[in-house]
């Protein structure tokens, strides 16, 4: 019997990556689509030629990787640019995610696909058995993201505005992990509880 598949998602700054790491530490095979995207856009990455063709040489940094700050600004200013970039990246990300899933151990208790835009994409829901959403309030999202190097509160809000709303994510969730007002220990307890139910077939 194949391993159950779960989609893990949440808005920027929600703590999704922290939850993903916790799941990996207790036995999940974690497939991180953000990490896949970064590898695709490194120097020599499979997406670089198509990005260069679509956006010009100025979209590529001096080291041969995607110029992320420039592309982030272009995507904020022009939804069409974001759509063109997603049209390049999403099929490549999906193919690599499936490759990793197929390469996972047959006795893996569960596969967890960490997908930031799972709700927005529409295509991931059919690929997983259940969707887990990490949720917190927007003010906390902004504070967490603004604390990262190279980010500001305005930049954080701009990303949040382009993502699904909290209510949209919760509406698409089979389980919600509330990551606000709790300690990391409490969060880990909640993740363990959800994992125990999931691997027992109760998700």
Number of C-alpha atoms within 10 A of each C-alpha: 5 11 17 17 20 23 25 28 27 28 23 22 24 25 21 23 20 14 22 22 12 18 21 16 11 13 13 21 22 23 23 19 19 15 11 16 19 15 16 20 21 18 16 13 15 15 22 21 14 13 19 14 10 14 15 11 15 12 21 22 15 11 10 15 19 24 17 14 12 13 18 15 13 16 18 16 11 11 12 12 18 16 12 14 18 14 11 15 20 14 11 16 22 16 11 17 18 14 11 16 19 10 9 16 14 12 9 13 19 23 24 25 27 24 19 21 19 21 24 14 13 9 11 16 16 8 12 16 12 19 24 24 27 26 24 20 14 18 11 15 21 23 15 17 20 18 13 11 7 9 13 15 15 11 17 21 19 13 16 18 11 12 18 17 16 17 10 12 23 20 13 16 20 14 16 19 21 16 21 15 10 10 10 12 9 12 20 16 13 16 17 15 11 19 20 14 11 17 14 10 9 9 17
